[in-house]
Amino acid sequence: MLPYATAGEAEAALGRAMTWAEAACFRYSVATPDYYLYCHHIVIFLVVYTLALLPLAVLQLRAPAILLPYKLQPVHLKPAAFLRCYVRTVRVFLLAMGPIQLLSYPAVKMVGIRTGLPLPSAGETAAQMAVYLLLEDYLGYWVHRLLHTKWGYEKIHHVHHEFTAPVGYVGLYAHWSDVLIIGFPAFVGPAVVPCHMTTLWLWFVIRQLALIDAHDGFDFPLNPANFIPFYGGAPHHDYHHRVGRKSQSNFASVFTFCDYIYGTDKHFTDHKASLAKLKEMAQNSTEKRETMNFIGGKQA
């Protein structure tokens, strides 16, 4: 809850006029306890997780032929599978992650997550996002790799790999303990580099969108993986699911440099080389056939 009763008091404390974002934040949070502001990220998660994937899910179910050229694996799930996946992920989140996040507020305050004014600058927010992404990716790589040991996979992680051709809702389709373990690295960044509550909300949105993208099963022309350096996205993670139980490749959650540094991208690199060779052979075969048809037509 903000310690100012009016906008004038807030601007007097800031020593300047509020920006439009700060004015909006003031109006929204002036009478809202900090704990309730922290709880917003649970609602944000559910909204983003549901709505970000909804258009793509509808297209996959109603008009799969439109998306077929971009699908990484030619597997089409039935509506019941989509619904089962969505319901299970929401239930696991609410029953496993939800209570822990609601009870973690004292720790959030202790590490220095702040509310109120002033809001962070765009540069500060961008720098914190970069730190959070790098920390989460590195720690997540090793946590994920541990879950692929014999004990970790058989006892916990095998649930997540029930879908060898994932869709976006598979991101949190997992054993409840898997969700807690794999989600822990996402909280390390904000604990090491404390931020404003709005930055924390943004971080959860970005991480959620990256998780969805990694599992959506498509390689679209405008895929972030084609433009962001070292970003893996669906092409990188889809191979991990394709191999399944025996997968020892592509453990990183967002970027690809950990897999490159520790040599766990070799099988994926070989796989891409094989696909490129097959594509080249098919293209050469088509060109040869077209040439022969052209010559045959001239001779006739």
VOBA-1610 file (N, C-alpha, C; in pm, whole numbers, padded with zeros to 5 digits, always signed):
BEGIN
Met+00085-00119+00000Met+00000+00000+00000Met+00089+00124+00000Leu+00057+00219-00086Leu+00138+00339-00097Leu+00122+00428+00028Pro+00230+00491+00071Pro+00222+00577+00190Pro+00174+00718+00158Tyr+00105+00735+00045Tyr+00057+00867+00007Tyr-00095+00861-00009Ala-00162+00961+00040Ala-00308+00964+00030Ala-00355+01027-00100Thr-00273+01118-00154Thr-00312+01188-00276Thr-00197+01188-00375Ala-00231+01218-00500Ala-00128+01227-00604Ala-00031+01342-00573Gly-00084+01449-00513Gly+00002+01562-00478Gly+00110+01521-00378Glu+00071+01440-00279Glu+00169+01394-00181Glu+00274+01305-00247Ala+00231+01222-00340Ala+00325+01135-00409Ala+00424+01215-00491Glu+00376+01316-00562Glu+00465+01399-00643Glu+00557+01483-00556Ala+00509+01524-00441Ala+00594+01600-00349Ala+00707+01512-00298Ala+00676+01382-00270Ala+00780+01290-00223Ala+00880+01259-00334Leu+00831+01253-00458Leu+00920+01225-00571Leu+01003+01347-00608Gly+00949+01465-00580Gly+01017+01588-00620Gly+00998+01620-00766Arg+00898+01562-00827Arg+00869+01584-00970Arg+00728+01533-00997Ala+00682+01564-01118Ala+00551+01513-01159Ala+00563+01364-01191Met+00458+01289-01166Met+00458+01147-01198Met+00446+01126-01349Thr+00510+01023-01399Thr+00489+00983-01538Thr+00350+00922-01549Trp+00305+00900-01673Trp+00171+00842-01691Trp+00164+00703-01629Ala+00275+00627-01639Ala+00278+00492-01582Ala+00272+00499-01430Glu+00344+00594-01371Glu+00342+00609-01226Glu+00205+00656-01178Ala+00142+00743-01256Ala+00008+00789-01219Ala-00092+00673-01222Ala-00079+00588-01325Ala-00168+00471-01334Ala-00142+00376-01218Cys-00013+00355-01187Cys+00024+00268-01075Cys-00029+00324-00944Phe-00020+00456-00928Phe-00071+00519-00806Phe-00220+00496-00791Arg-00294+00520-00899Arg-00440+00505-00892Arg-00479+00361-00859Tyr-00402+00266-00913Tyr-00438+00126-00893Tyr-00400+00075-00755Ser-00284+00117-00706Ser-00229+00056-00585Ser-00235+00143-00461Val-00293+00261-00470Val-00290+00352-00356Val-00355+00291-00232Ala-00458+00208-00252Ala-00526+00149-00137Ala-00516-00004-00136Thr-00421-00058-00212Thr-00407-00204-00223Thr-00287-00251-00141Pro-00306-00340-00046Pro-00193-00392+00033Pro-00089-00460-00057Asp+00037-00452-00017Asp+00145-00510-00096Asp+00127-00660-00118Tyr+00073-00728-00020Tyr+00054-00873-00033Tyr-00039-00905-00149Tyr-00145-00827-00164Tyr-00238-00849-00274Tyr-00172-00819-00409Leu-00085-00718-00410Leu-00012-00688-00533Leu+00078-00806-00571Tyr+00141-00866-00473Tyr+00225-00982-00500Tyr+00143-01099-00554Cys+00023-01116-00502Cys-00063-01226-00545Cys-00112-01210-00689His-00095-01090-00745His-00140-01066-00882His-00073-01161-00981His+00050-01203-00952His+00121-01282-01052His+00057-01419-01074Ile-00020-01466-00976Ile-00092-01592-00996Ile-00202-01574-01100Val-00275-01462-01088Val-00378-01432-01187Val-00314-01406-01324Ile-00203-01333-01324Ile-00133-01305-01449Ile-00091-01434-01517Phe-00040-01530-01439Phe+00000-01658-01495Phe-00118-01727-01562Leu-00230-01735-01494Leu-00345-01807-01548Leu-00398-01739-01675Val-00400-01607-01676Val-00449-01534-01793Val-00356-01555-01913Val-00225-01537-01891Val-00129-01553-02000Val-00127-01696-02050Tyr-00124-01791-01958Tyr-00118-01933-01994Tyr-00240-01976-02075Thr-00355-01919-02043Thr-00478-01956-02113Thr-00492-01885-02246Leu-00476-01753-02246Leu-00507-01675-02365Leu-00396-01675-02470Ala-00270-01681-02427Ala-00161-01676-02524Ala-00164-01794-02619Leu-00213-01907-02572Leu-00215-02028-02654Leu-00348-02056-02722Leu-00451-01986-02680Leu-00585-02019-02727Leu-00600-02011-02879Pro-00556-01903-02946Pro-00572-01897-03093Pro-00501-02012-03164Leu-00378-02043-03121Leu-00304-02152-03184Leu-00369-02287-03157Ala-00422-02306-03036Ala-00489-02432-03004Ala-00614-02450-03089Val-00690-02343-03108Val-00812-02351-03189Val-00777-02385-03334Leu-00672-02322-03387Leu-00629-02351-03524Leu-00585-02496-03539Gln-00512-02546-03440Gln-00466-02686-03446Gln-00583-02783-03448Leu-00690-02750-03378Leu-00804-02840-03369Leu-00901-02824-03485Arg-00919-02700-03534Arg-01020-02675-03636Arg-00965-02670-03778Ala-00841-02624-03794Ala-00783-02611-03929Ala-00636-02651-03928Pro-00607-02777-03896Pro-00466-02821-03884Pro-00388-02809-04015Ala-00455-02816-04129Ala-00384-02811-04257Ala-00312-02677-04277Ile-00368-02570-04220Ile-00306-02437-04233Ile-00170-02434-04165Leu-00158-02506-04054Leu-00035-02503-03975Leu+00063-02614-04010Leu+00020-02710-04091Leu+00102-02826-04119Leu+00242-02793-04171Pro+00258-02695-04262Pro+00394-02664-04312Pro+00491-02619-04205Tyr+00438-02572-04092Tyr+00524-02518-03987Tyr+00539-02612-03867Lys+00470-02724-03872Lys+00473-02817-03758Lys+00601-02898-03759Leu+00663-02907-03642Leu+00791-02977-03632Leu+00773-03129-03634Gln+00661-03177-03583Gln+00629-03320-03588Gln+00485-03336-03637Pro+00461-03423-03735Pro+00327-03437-03793Pro+00233-03518-03704Val+00212-03471-03582Val+00124-03537-03486Val+00013-03440-03448His-00112-03485-03455His-00225-03400-03423His-00300-03456-03303Leu-00310-03376-03198Leu-00380-03419-03078Leu-00530-03395-03091Lys-00607-03479-03028Lys-00751-03464-03026Lys-00791-03363-02918Pro-00913-03308-02929Pro-00957-03209-02829Pro-00948-03260-02686Ala-00974-03389-02664Ala-00967-03444-02529Ala-00826-03435-02472Ala-00725-03453-02558Ala-00586-03445-02513Ala-00550-03302-02476Phe-00595-03206-02556Phe-00572-03065-02523Phe-00635-03031-02389Leu-00761-03071-02371Leu-00832-03040-02247Leu-00766-03106-02127Arg-00727-03232-02142Arg-00660-03303-02032Arg-00530-03233-01993Cys-00456-03191-02093Cys-00329-03125-02069Cys-00351-02991-01997Tyr-00447-02912-02044Tyr-00472-02781-01983Tyr-00522-02795-01840Val-00619-02883-01820Val-00677-02900-01686Val-00571-02947-01587Arg-00488-03041-01629Arg-00386-03094-01538Arg-00284-02986-01502Thr-00241-02908-01600Thr-00139-02807-01571Thr-00193-02701-01477Val-00316-02658-01498Val-00376-02556-01410Val-00393-02613-01270Arg-00437-02738-01261Arg-00457-02799-01129Arg-00325-02812-01055Val-00221-02858-01124Val-00090-02873-01061Val-00037-02737-01016Phe-00055-02636-01100Phe-00007-02503-01063Phe-00078-02452-00938Leu-00211-02464-00935Leu-00288-02410-00824Leu-00262-02487-00695Leu-00242-02619-00706Leu-00225-02700-00586Leu-00080-02708-00538Ala+00015-02691-00630Ala+00157-02701-00593Ala+00223-02565-00583Met+00225-02492-00695Met+00294-02364-00697Met+00215-02255-00625Gly+00083-02257-00640Gly+00001-02151-00582Gly+00023-02131-00433Pro+00006-02235-00350Pro+00024-02217-00206Pro+00165-02170-00168Ile+00265-02225-00235Ile+00403-02186-00203Ile+00425-02039-00236Gln+00372-01994-00349Gln+00392-01855-00386Gln+00314-01761-00293Leu+00197-01805-00248Leu+00122-01723-00154Leu+00192-01712-00019Leu+00260-01820+00020Leu+00330-01821+00149Leu+00470-01762+00142Ser+00518-01736+00019Ser+00656-01688+00004Ser+00668-01537+00015Tyr+00560-01469+00042Tyr+00565-01323+00046Tyr+00667-01268+00147Pro+00678-01322+00269Pro+00781-01270+00361Pro+00921-01279+00302Ala+00950-01387+00229Ala+01083-01400+00167Ala+01100-01297+00057Val+00994-01269-00016Val+00999-01169-00123Val+01031-01031-00065Lys+00967-00998+00045Lys+00995-00870+00109Lys+01137-00867+00167Met+01182-00981+00218Met+01313-00988+00282Met+01425-00964+00180Val+01411-01016+00059Val+01518-01000-00040Val+01517-00862-00102Gly+01408-00786-00083Gly+01409-00647-00129Gly+01320-00615-00247Ile+01224-00703-00281Ile+01129-00670-00386Ile+01042-00556-00334Arg+01036-00447-00408Arg+00968-00328-00357Arg+00841-00296-00437Thr+00756-00218-00377Thr+00638-00165-00444Thr+00645-00013-00437Gly+00543+00053-00485Gly+00537+00198-00471Gly+00611+00272-00579Leu+00646+00397-00548Leu+00709+00487-00644Leu+00850+00522-00596Pro+00940+00553-00691Pro+00920+00562-00836Pro+00921+00425-00902Leu+00866+00418-01023Leu+00877+00296-01102Leu+01018+00286-01162Pro+01065+00168-01190Pro+01199+00153-01249Pro+01202+00206-01392Ser+01318+00249-01435Ser+01333+00295-01573Ser+01335+00176-01668Ala+01318+00204-01796Ala+01321+00098-01897Ala+01458+00030-01900Gly+01564+00109-01883Gly+01699+00053-01883Gly+01722-00040-01765Glu+01675+00002-01646Glu+01690-00082-01527Glu+01613-00213-01544Thr+01492-00202-01595Thr+01410-00322-01615Thr+01474-00417-01715Ala+01525-00363-01826Ala+01588-00446-01928Ala+01712-00517-01873Ala+01791-00445-01794Ala+01912-00505-01736Ala+01875-00618-01640Gln+01774-00596-01559Gln+01731-00700-01466Gln+01675-00822-01539Met+01600-00798-01646Met+01548-00910-01726Met+01662-00994-01783Ala+01767-00927-01830Ala+01881-00999-01886Ala+01948-01087-01780Val+01966-01031-01660Val+02026-01108-01551Val+01937-01227-01514Tyr+01808-01204-01504Tyr+01717-01311-01466Tyr+01717-01423-01569Leu+01715-01386-01697Leu+01714-01486-01804Leu+01841-01571-01802Leu+01955-01506-01785Leu+02082-01579-01787Leu+02096-01670-01665Leu+02060-01619-01547Leu+02068-01701-01426Leu+01971-01820-01433Glu+01847-01792-01473Glu+01748-01898-01480Glu+01788-02003-01583Asp+01842-01958-01695Asp+01879-02052-01801Asp+01993-02143-01756Tyr+02092-02085-01688Tyr+02207-02165-01646Tyr+02168-02265-01537Leu+02098-02216-01434Leu+02056-02306-01326Leu+01954-02407-01376Gly+01862-02361-01462Gly+01761-02450-01516Gly+01821-02561-01598Tyr+01931-02532-01667Tyr+02000-02634-01746Tyr+02042-02751-01657Trp+02105-02720-01544Trp+02156-02827-01456Trp+02043-02898-01381Val+01940-02823-01343Val+01826-02887-01278Val+01759-02985-01374His+01739-02939-01498His+01676-03025-01599His+01763-03147-01629Arg+01893-03125-01633Arg+01984-03237-01661Arg+01979-03340-01548Leu+01968-03294-01424Leu+01955-03386-01311Leu+01825-03465-01318Leu+01720-03401-01367Leu+01592-03471-01379Leu+01596-03579-01487His+01699-03578-01570His+01714-03682-01672His+01811-03792-01629Thr+01851-03790-01502Thr+01920-03907-01449Thr+01816-04019-01432Lys+01861-04140-01413Lys+01770-04254-01405Lys+01664-04234-01297Trp+01706-04198-01176Trp+01611-04181-01067Trp+01517-04063-01093Gly+01575-03949-01135Gly+01495-03829-01157Gly+01391-03848-01265Tyr+01429-03919-01371Tyr+01335-03939-01480Tyr+01224-04036-01442Glu+01262-04149-01384Glu+01164-04252-01354Glu+01068-04210-01243Lys+01115-04134-01145Lys+01032-04097-01031Lys+00954-03967-01053Ile+01008-03878-01135Ile+00949-03744-01146Ile+00923-03700-01290His+01030-03693-01370His+01026-03618-01495His+00955-03691-01609His+00930-03821-01594His+00869-03897-01704His+00729-03846-01738Val+00661-03787-01640Val+00525-03736-01666Val+00529-03627-01773His+00627-03537-01763His+00639-03429-01860His+00663-03482-02001His+00728-03597-02010His+00763-03653-02142His+00657-03749-02196Glu+00539-03749-02136Glu+00430-03827-02195Glu+00395-03775-02334Phe+00420-03647-02357Phe+00397-03587-02489Phe+00529-03579-02564Thr+00550-03671-02659Thr+00672-03668-02739Thr+00664-03563-02849Ala+00542-03522-02884Ala+00521-03411-02977Ala+00442-03305-02902Pro+00509-03215-02831Pro+00440-03125-02737Pro+00358-03016-02804Val+00262-02966-02730Val+00188-02844-02763Val+00213-02746-02648Gly+00176-02621-02667Gly+00211-02519-02569Gly+00170-02550-02427Tyr+00054-02613-02409Tyr+00006-02642-02275Tyr+00087-02750-02204Val+00179-02814-02277Val+00265-02916-02215Val+00372-02851-02127Gly+00391-02720-02140Gly+00495-02653-02064Gly+00495-02686-01916Leu+00378-02692-01855Leu+00367-02725-01713Leu+00296-02857-01690Tyr+00287-02939-01793Tyr+00230-03072-01775Tyr+00339-03160-01714Ala+00330-03180-01584Ala+00439-03248-01514Ala+00391-03293-01376His+00474-03374-01314His+00453-03412-01175His+00463-03286-01089Trp+00383-03279-00982Trp+00382-03157-00901Trp+00521-03121-00849Ser+00601-03221-00814Ser+00736-03191-00764Ser+00826-03141-00876Asp+00800-03187-00998Asp+00875-03140-01114Asp+00851-02990-01134Val+00726-02947-01120Val+00692-02806-01136Val+00766-02721-01033Leu+00775-02771-00911Leu+00846-02697-00805Leu+00996-02692-00832Ile+01052-02807-00872Ile+01197-02815-00893Ile+01240-02732-01012Ile+01171-02751-01124Ile+01211-02682-01247Ile+01178-02533-01240Gly+01080-02496-01151Gly+01043-02356-01138Gly+01132-02278-01043Phe+01207-02347-00959Phe+01291-02279-00859Phe+01391-02180-00920Pro+01464-02216-01028Pro+01562-02122-01082Pro+01503-01988-01125Ala+01373-01983-01157Ala+01312-01857-01199Ala+01306-01755-01085Phe+01316-01801-00960Phe+01309-01711-00845Phe+01448-01666-00798Val+01551-01728-00853Val+01687-01696-00809Val+01726-01555-00852Gly+01697-01520-00977Gly+01733-01388-01028Gly+01677-01274-00944Pro+01544-01272-00921Pro+01488-01166-00837Pro+01542-01166-00695Ala+01585-01281-00645Ala+01643-01287-00510Ala+01783-01227-00509Val+01859-01249-00616Val+01996-01197-00625Val+01996-01050-00662Val+01910-01012-00756Val+01899-00872-00800Val+01755-00827-00778Pro+01723-00775-00660Pro+01584-00737-00630Pro+01531-00630-00725Cys+01401-00634-00746Cys+01340-00544-00844Cys+01210-00485-00789His+01145-00408-00871His+01012-00357-00839His+00909-00466-00865Met+00796-00461-00798Met+00693-00563-00815Met+00646-00571-00959Thr+00635-00458-01028Thr+00592-00460-01167Thr+00693-00533-01255Thr+00822-00521-01221Thr+00926-00595-01295Thr+00912-00743-01269Leu+00876-00780-01147Leu+00855-00921-01115Leu+00739-00977-01197Trp+00630-00900-01210Trp+00517-00943-01293Trp+00564-00964-01437Leu+00640-00868-01489Leu+00688-00877-01627Leu+00778-00998-01645Trp+00862-01026-01546Trp+00951-01142-01554Trp+00872-01271-01564Phe+00767-01284-01485Phe+00687-01406-01491Phe+00615-01418-01625Val+00573-01305-01682Val+00508-01308-01813Val+00606-01353-01921Ile+00727-01295-01921Ile+00828-01330-02020Ile+00867-01476-02008Arg+00886-01522-01885Arg+00926-01662-01865Arg+00815-01756-01909Gln+00692-01716-01882Gln+00578-01799-01922Gln+00567-01807-02074Leu+00586-01695-02142Leu+00578-01694-02288Leu+00691-01777-02349Ala+00809-01772-02290Ala+00920-01854-02339Ala+00891-02001-02320Leu+00830-02036-02208Leu+00793-02175-02182Leu+00690-02224-02283Ile+00592-02140-02312Ile+00489-02175-02410Ile+00551-02192-02548Asp+00636-02097-02585Asp+00698-02102-02718Asp+00784-02226-02735Ala+00854-02266-02630Ala+00942-02383-02639Ala+00864-02512-02661His+00737-02512-02620His+00658-02635-02628His+00548-02631-02733Asp+00538-02524-02813Asp+00422-02515-02903Asp+00432-02607-03024Gly+00553-02658-03054Gly+00567-02757-03160Gly+00571-02701-03301Phe+00593-02570-03317Phe+00594-02509-03449Phe+00720-02427-03470Asp+00760-02417-03596Asp+00872-02331-03635Asp+00819-02233-03738Phe+00765-02123-03691Phe+00708-02022-03779Phe+00818-01932-03835Pro+00793-01869-03951Pro+00894-01779-04010Pro+00936-01666-03916Leu+00843-01617-03834Leu+00875-01508-03742Leu+00908-01559-03603Asn+00948-01684-03592Asn+00985-01741-03463Asn+01101-01662-03403Pro+01092-01627-03273Pro+01202-01553-03210Pro+01337-01622-03224Ala+01336-01755-03239Ala+01461-01829-03253Ala+01538-01786-03377Asn+01469-01728-03474Asn+01535-01685-03597Asn+01598-01546-03584Phe+01570-01476-03476Phe+01614-01337-03464Phe+01692-01308-03336Ile+01665-01382-03228Ile+01733-01357-03101Ile+01854-01449-03089Pro+01973-01393-03073Pro+02094-01478-03065Pro+02085-01580-02953Phe+02118-01704-02987Phe+02125-01815-02891Phe+01989-01857-02834Tyr+01880-01799-02885Tyr+01747-01839-02837Tyr+01709-01972-02902Gly+01664-02068-02819Gly+01635-02200-02872Gly+01494-02214-02926Gly+01395-02181-02843Gly+01257-02189-02886Gly+01212-02331-02915Ala+01104-02342-02991Ala+01044-02473-03021Ala+01137-02567-03098Pro+01210-02521-03200Pro+01298-02616-03273Pro+01399-02684-03181His+01448-02611-03083His+01548-02665-02991His+01487-02763-02893His+01374-02724-02832His+01316-02807-02726His+01230-02921-02781Asp+01175-02902-02900Asp+01092-03008-02957Asp+01174-03135-02979Tyr+01300-03119-03018Tyr+01387-03237-03036Tyr+01406-03310-02904His+01417-03236-02796His+01432-03297-02663His+01313-03387-02632His+01194-03342-02666His+01074-03424-02642His+01064-03539-02742Arg+01107-03516-02864Arg+01100-03620-02967Arg+01179-03743-02924Val+01297-03721-02866Val+01381-03832-02823Val+01325-03896-02696Gly+01270-03811-02607Gly+01200-03863-02490Gly+01292-03917-02383Arg+01262-04037-02338Arg+01328-04097-02223Arg+01481-04097-02235Lys+01532-04126-02352Lys+01676-04138-02371Lys+01743-04005-02404Ser+01668-03898-02400Ser+01721-03770-02441Ser+01836-03723-02349Gln+01947-03695-02410Gln+02060-03635-02340Gln+02103-03509-02414Ser+02005-03444-02477Ser+02031-03324-02556Ser+01933-03214-02519Asn+01979-03088-02540Asn+01893-02971-02532Asn+01821-02958-02398Phe+01900-02943-02293Phe+01844-02930-02158Phe+01811-02785-02122Ala+01873-02689-02190Ala+01853-02548-02155Ala+01709-02507-02180Ser+01660-02414-02098Ser+01519-02376-02107Ser+01492-02262-02204Val+01587-02172-02223Val+01564-02057-02309Val+01669-02047-02420Phe+01796-02041-02380Phe+01903-02021-02476Phe+01972-02155-02509Thr+02072-02149-02596Thr+02137-02272-02641Thr+02284-02281-02600Phe+02337-02174-02536Phe+02481-02174-02513Phe+02526-02277-02411Cys+02442-02309-02311Cys+02483-02411-02213Cys+02496-02548-02280Asp+02401-02580-02367Asp+02410-02707-02439Asp+02533-02710-02528Tyr+02569-02596-02586Tyr+02688-02589-02670Tyr+02815-02604-02585Ile+02821-02531-02473Ile+02940-02534-02388Ile+02965-02673-02331Tyr+02858-02740-02287Tyr+02873-02870-02221Tyr+02851-02989-02314Gly+02840-02961-02442Gly+02836-03068-02542Gly+02708-03147-02549Thr+02598-03091-02495Thr+02472-03165-02500Thr+02384-03121-02617Asp+02446-03062-02718Asp+02372-03028-02840Asp+02417-03110-02960Lys+02508-03206-02939Lys+02567-03280-03050Lys+02462-03357-03129His+02376-03432-03059His+02275-03511-03129His+02179-03421-03206Phe+02146-03307-03148Phe+02056-03213-03215Phe+02123-03154-03338Thr+02250-03122-03327Thr+02324-03069-03442Thr+02329-03172-03555Asp+02354-03298-03519Asp+02355-03405-03619Asp+02217-03421-03682His+02114-03408-03599His+01976-03420-03648His+01944-03309-03749Lys+01984-03187-03718Lys+01960-03076-03810Lys+02037-03095-03940Ala+02160-03147-03930Ala+02239-03171-04051Ala+02173-03277-04139Ser+02117-03379-04076Ser+02049-03485-04151Ser+01924-03430-04221Leu+01848-03347-04150Leu+01729-03287-04210Leu+01766-03196-04326Ala+01874-03119-04310Ala+01918-03030-04418Ala+01961-03111-04541Lys+02028-03224-04518Lys+02072-03308-04629Lys+01954-03370-04702Leu+01855-03417-04625Leu+01735-03475-04687Leu+01660-03369-04767Lys+01652-03247-04714Lys+01585-03139-04784Lys+01658-03105-04914Glu+01790-03105-04909Glu+01869-03076-05028Glu+01851-03185-05134Met+01848-03310-05088Met+01830-03422-05181Met+01692-03415-05246Ala+01591-03381-05167Ala+01456-03371-05222Ala+01446-03257-05322Gln+01512-03145-05291Gln+01509-03031-05381Gln+01581-03063-05511Asn+01697-03131-05501Asn+01771-03170-05621Asn+01691-03267-05706Ser+01620-03360-05639Ser+01538-03457-05711Ser+01425-03388-05785Thr+01364-03289-05721Thr+01255-03214-05785Thr+01305-03136-05905Glu+01420-03070-05887Glu+01478-02992-05997Glu+01515-03083-06115Lys+01569-03201-06083Lys+01606-03295-06189Lys+01483-03343-06264Arg+01376-03372-06191Arg+01253-03418-06253Arg+01192-03310-06341Glu+01195-03186-06294Glu+01141-03075-06373Glu+01223-03053-06499Thr+01356-03071-06488Thr+01442-03055-06605Thr+01413-03162-06709Met+01399-03286-06662Met+01370-03396-06754Met+01235-03376-06822Asn+01136-03329-06747Asn+01005-03304-06806Asn+01012-03193-06911Phe+01095-03093-06883Phe+01112-02981-06977Phe+01177-03030-07106Ile+01282-03111-07090Ile+01353-03163-07210Ile+01260-03255-07288Gly+01188-03338-07217Gly+01094-03428-07284Gly+00988-03350-07361Gly+00942-03239-07304Gly+00841-03159-07371Gly+00896-03094-07497Lys+01021-03050-07493Lys+01082-02986-07612Lys+01100-03089-07721Gln+01143-03210-07683Gln+01166-03315-07784Gln+01035-03354-07850Ala+00929-03355-07772Ala+00799-03390-07830Ala+00753-03283-07930
//
